[in-house]
């Protein structure tokens, strides 16, 4: 529904499951705004990928997100479909502000590589000292 509403408003939206590696990187590198709706209220991979590619993240409220990023400073947060559309359209209509948000998110997410996150999890579980 979100994707359809944005398309009806003239926004070009790529919404596919499946592209990986170089194909996914090419898609991310063309994007100005990244959309993420976590249906499980968890921090999925896209939560980290969008800032890592310096894309302005538009993401739904997830309780743990504030451990990494500040809502409406480092990413555009929404709770309803209406907010989701409004925030995505705002980012499209305010590209300079969207770039600033993307840059702040990038700086905060930068240390959280897959290697670093995996090491942290293994340490927390006691598998490495």
Backbone bond lengths (Angstrom), bond angles and torsions (degrees), N, CA, C in turn:
res aa  C-N    CA-C-N  psi(-1)  N-CA   C-N-CA  omega(-1)  CA-C   N-CA-C  phi
1 X - - - 1.454 - - 1.530 110.91 -
2 X 1.338 116.58 -44.75 1.466 121.47 179.97 1.523 110.30 -59.06
3 X 1.311 115.79 -48.29 1.459 121.49 -178.84 1.528 110.01 -60.83
4 X 1.327 117.00 -45.27 1.467 120.55 -179.71 1.516 111.62 -62.05
5 X 1.326 117.35 -41.37 1.471 119.78 179.34 1.526 110.90 -62.99
6 X 1.323 116.27 -43.26 1.461 119.37 179.63 1.527 111.13 -64.51
7 X 1.309 116.56 -41.20 1.472 119.70 177.50 1.520 111.25 -63.09
8 X 1.330 117.14 -39.61 1.464 121.00 178.11 1.526 111.23 -63.02
9 X 1.321 116.48 -26.37 1.465 121.48 179.46 1.530 111.73 -89.87
10 X 1.336 116.71 7.05 1.456 120.60 175.01 1.518 115.41 92.43
11 X 1.305 117.74 8.66 1.456 119.96 179.75 1.528 109.60 -87.78
12 X 1.323 115.71 136.62 1.457 121.29 174.77 1.528 107.83 -82.11
13 X 1.328 116.81 120.06 1.466 121.55 -176.18 1.527 109.00 -126.88
14 X 1.319 115.38 127.12 1.463 120.80 172.48 1.513 106.40 -101.90
15 X 1.311 115.86 122.19 1.468 121.19 -178.33 1.514 108.44 -135.14
16 X 1.314 115.28 93.24 1.452 120.08 -177.99 1.522 109.74 -136.11
17 X 1.296 116.31 146.90 1.450 121.50 167.24 1.514 106.25 -103.41
18 X 1.296 116.66 131.56 1.448 118.54 175.25 1.505 116.89 132.13
19 X 1.359 119.80 -40.94 1.460 117.15 -178.80 1.536 110.84 -60.59
20 X 1.320 114.93 133.15 1.463 120.70 178.97 1.524 109.55 -136.17
21 X 1.297 115.37 167.81 1.459 124.09 175.47 1.532 111.50 51.69
22 X 1.334 117.46 -124.97 1.465 120.74 -174.21 1.522 112.55 -62.37
23 X 1.321 117.07 -38.09 1.469 120.16 179.80 1.536 110.64 -64.54
24 X 1.312 116.57 -44.73 1.471 120.31 178.36 1.524 110.32 -64.86
25 X 1.324 117.07 -42.79 1.465 121.30 179.68 1.530 110.25 -60.21
26 X 1.321 117.52 -40.84 1.464 120.86 178.99 1.531 111.12 -62.79
27 X 1.315 116.50 -41.26 1.468 120.38 178.50 1.525 110.25 -64.89
28 X 1.326 116.69 -48.31 1.471 120.21 179.56 1.531 111.10 -59.69
29 X 1.313 117.80 -40.54 1.459 120.81 -177.52 1.526 113.31 -68.07
30 X 1.319 118.11 -19.60 1.468 121.57 176.04 1.527 111.99 -87.61
31 X 1.322 116.51 -18.12 1.465 121.09 -172.78 1.527 112.31 -78.94
32 X 1.291 115.56 147.00 1.465 122.83 173.78 1.529 110.98 -105.93
33 X 1.340 114.64 -29.05 1.459 122.65 -177.77 1.525 106.94 -131.07
34 X 1.320 116.16 137.63 1.458 120.48 177.37 1.512 110.72 -115.41
35 X 1.307 116.46 130.22 1.458 122.20 -178.67 1.523 110.29 -103.11
36 X 1.310 116.06 135.10 1.466 120.25 177.52 1.521 108.87 -145.17
37 X 1.324 115.22 123.88 1.457 121.02 175.78 1.513 106.68 -126.14
38 X 1.313 115.97 104.06 1.459 120.95 179.84 1.524 108.50 -82.24
39 X 1.311 116.50 111.26 1.459 120.75 -178.33 1.526 111.95 -75.14
40 X 1.333 116.77 -16.81 1.471 120.80 -179.96 1.533 112.15 -102.42
41 X 1.332 116.73 7.02 1.466 121.95 -176.37 1.522 111.89 53.88
42 X 1.340 115.21 41.82 1.458 120.57 178.93 1.526 109.71 -122.39
43 X 1.309 114.60 169.31 1.463 120.07 176.28 1.524 107.80 -88.71
44 X 1.314 115.76 96.57 1.456 120.29 -179.71 1.531 109.97 -83.55
45 X 1.306 116.29 176.30 1.475 120.28 -178.50 1.525 111.83 -59.26
46 X 1.313 117.22 -38.89 1.462 119.93 -177.85 1.534 111.18 -61.52
47 X 1.341 117.09 -29.47 1.472 120.17 176.92 1.523 110.12 -55.22
48 X 1.320 117.27 -38.34 1.463 122.16 -179.31 1.529 111.88 -89.33
49 X 1.331 117.02 -33.42 1.461 120.77 -175.77 1.528 113.11 -67.54
50 X 1.319 117.45 -42.53 1.464 119.40 -177.50 1.523 111.80 -58.74
51 X 1.331 119.44 -52.15 1.466 118.58 176.87 1.530 113.05 -62.96
52 X 1.333 117.45 -35.43 1.464 120.47 -179.23 1.528 111.56 -62.06
53 X 1.332 117.31 -28.32 1.463 121.81 177.72 1.526 111.82 -93.90
54 X 1.315 117.43 8.33 1.473 123.38 -179.24 1.527 111.66 57.08
55 X 1.334 114.11 44.17 1.462 121.63 176.58 1.528 106.80 -106.15
56 X 1.313 117.53 137.54 1.461 120.35 177.93 1.526 109.25 -64.93
57 X 1.344 117.27 113.60 1.461 119.72 -177.92 1.531 112.48 -81.31
58 X 1.318 115.75 132.41 1.463 123.23 171.43 1.525 104.59 -117.94
59 X 1.347 115.67 108.21 1.462 119.52 -170.24 1.522 111.02 -137.30
60 X 1.324 114.80 149.31 1.463 119.09 179.01 1.524 111.13 -73.43
61 X 1.328 114.57 163.03 1.451 120.88 178.23 1.524 109.52 -62.74
62 X 1.321 115.43 127.19 1.459 123.73 174.40 1.523 105.49 -133.99
63 X 1.330 118.85 127.29 1.474 120.65 -173.56 1.531 114.79 -51.52
64 X 1.317 118.93 -41.13 1.462 120.64 -175.71 1.527 114.31 -82.98
65 X 1.311 117.98 -6.57 1.468 120.42 -177.33 1.526 111.62 -58.62
66 X 1.325 116.60 -37.27 1.459 119.85 -177.03 1.529 112.86 -67.61
67 X 1.328 117.98 -9.66 1.462 120.41 173.62 1.521 111.11 -70.90
68 X 1.347 116.68 -19.04 1.454 121.76 -175.71 1.519 113.67 -120.22
69 X 1.316 116.41 -40.36 1.457 121.43 -174.75 1.523 110.83 -133.23
70 X 1.321 115.65 149.42 1.462 120.52 178.37 1.532 109.51 -93.95
71 X 1.342 116.52 124.71 1.465 119.99 -179.23 1.530 112.46 -57.54
72 X 1.320 115.52 138.51 1.457 124.65 178.11 1.527 114.04 60.17
73 X 1.321 115.55 14.38 1.463 122.23 170.34 1.522 108.48 -121.72
74 X 1.338 115.56 -51.04 1.463 121.95 -179.26 1.527 112.17 -102.50
75 X 1.283 117.13 -13.61 1.471 122.91 174.56 1.515 107.93 -160.11
76 X 1.315 116.12 157.85 1.460 121.10 178.82 1.520 108.08 -92.56
77 X 1.316 115.40 114.53 1.467 121.32 -174.90 1.521 110.52 -97.96
78 X 1.325 114.89 143.05 1.463 120.07 175.70 1.523 110.01 -137.73
79 X 1.324 114.90 159.81 1.463 121.57 176.94 1.522 112.83 -123.90
80 X 1.327 116.33 -19.50 1.464 120.59 -178.68 1.525 109.98 -125.96
81 X 1.307 115.63 164.19 1.462 120.75 176.90 1.521 110.42 -59.52
82 X 1.312 116.66 -42.43 1.470 120.40 -179.99 1.524 110.60 -60.20
83 X 1.347 117.16 -46.21 1.461 120.98 177.53 1.522 111.29 -61.73
84 X 1.324 116.95 -39.40 1.466 121.01 -179.39 1.524 110.46 -58.98
85 X 1.320 116.44 -46.98 1.462 121.37 179.84 1.524 110.11 -65.57
86 X 1.320 116.68 -45.86 1.468 120.79 -178.91 1.527 111.58 -60.62
87 X 1.326 117.20 -44.39 1.476 120.54 -178.03 1.523 110.82 -67.62
88 X 1.318 117.62 -41.24 1.469 120.09 178.93 1.528 110.35 -64.75
89 X 1.315 117.28 -43.49 1.459 120.50 179.19 1.529 111.13 -66.23
90 X 1.328 117.05 -38.63 1.470 120.45 176.84 1.526 109.80 -58.76
91 X 1.338 116.62 -46.03 1.463 120.37 -179.95 1.530 110.73 -61.61
92 X 1.323 117.01 -39.12 1.464 120.59 179.08 1.528 110.95 -65.08
93 X 1.325 116.71 -40.34 1.465 121.60 -175.97 1.527 113.16 -83.20
94 X 1.324 117.12 -10.38 1.469 122.45 -179.30 1.535 109.76 -128.72
95 X 1.329 117.11 65.71 1.465 119.95 -172.73 1.528 114.40 -61.49
96 X 1.326 118.25 -34.21 1.466 119.33 179.32 1.526 111.20 -67.20
97 X 1.316 116.56 -43.02 1.472 120.73 177.09 1.527 110.78 -65.40
98 X 1.332 115.79 -39.25 1.463 120.19 178.53 1.528 110.64 -62.59
99 X 1.335 117.41 -39.01 1.470 121.14 176.99 1.527 111.02 -64.05
100 X 1.327 116.85 -39.56 1.475 120.37 178.03 1.531 110.70 -62.75
101 X 1.320 116.17 -43.13 1.470 120.81 178.04 1.520 109.71 -62.25
102 X 1.330 116.05 -45.36 1.464 120.78 179.89 1.526 111.39 -60.34
103 X 1.318 117.19 -41.62 1.467 121.04 -179.88 1.527 111.36 -65.21
104 X 1.336 116.63 -42.55 1.483 119.72 178.06 1.524 110.65 -63.03
105 X 1.327 116.30 -43.10 1.466 120.22 179.25 1.525 110.30 -62.79
106 X 1.312 116.53 -42.32 1.465 121.18 179.11 1.529 111.01 -58.15
107 X 1.312 116.63 -47.21 1.472 120.52 -178.40 1.528 111.40 -61.20
108 X 1.317 116.51 -38.35 1.468 119.50 -178.80 1.528 112.85 -76.82
109 X 1.321 117.36 -33.58 1.473 121.16 -177.56 1.522 111.89 -85.44
110 X 1.304 116.95 -22.11 1.473 122.19 -174.30 1.528 114.82 -45.71
111 X 1.337 120.17 -42.81 1.471 118.90 -179.63 1.534 113.95 -72.94
112 X 1.312 117.77 -11.38 1.464 121.30 -172.87 1.531 112.00 -94.62
113 X 1.328 116.30 58.50 1.462 121.12 176.52 1.525 109.10 -71.71
114 X 1.338 116.47 165.38 1.463 119.94 176.87 1.524 110.44 -58.78
115 X 1.331 116.97 -41.36 1.470 120.05 179.44 1.526 110.98 -61.30
116 X 1.314 117.08 -46.97 1.469 120.27 -179.09 1.524 111.88 -65.74
117 X 1.323 116.65 -41.44 1.471 119.94 179.90 1.530 110.33 -66.12
118 X 1.333 116.95 -40.98 1.465 120.70 179.16 1.519 110.13 -63.50
119 X 1.314 116.95 -45.10 1.471 120.41 178.57 1.525 110.89 -59.71
120 X 1.332 117.72 -41.88 1.456 121.16 178.97 1.531 110.93 -61.31
121 X 1.319 116.19 -44.04 1.464 120.78 -179.39 1.537 109.89 -63.64
122 X 1.336 116.52 -44.87 1.465 120.18 179.30 1.530 111.88 -62.82
123 X 1.326 116.32 -37.73 1.482 120.10 176.23 1.525 110.40 -65.71
124 X 1.327 116.25 -45.44 1.475 120.13 -179.68 1.533 111.12 -60.25
125 X 1.330 116.05 -35.03 1.474 120.96 -179.80 1.533 112.94 -83.28
126 X 1.326 115.95 -5.55 1.463 119.59 178.22 1.514 114.81 82.79
127 X 1.323 117.59 13.88 1.471 120.19 -179.18 1.522 112.58 -81.44
128 X 1.344 116.42 -24.20 1.467 119.96 173.30 1.522 107.71 -134.09
129 X 1.301 114.83 151.20 1.477 120.29 -177.50 1.493 111.35 -98.43
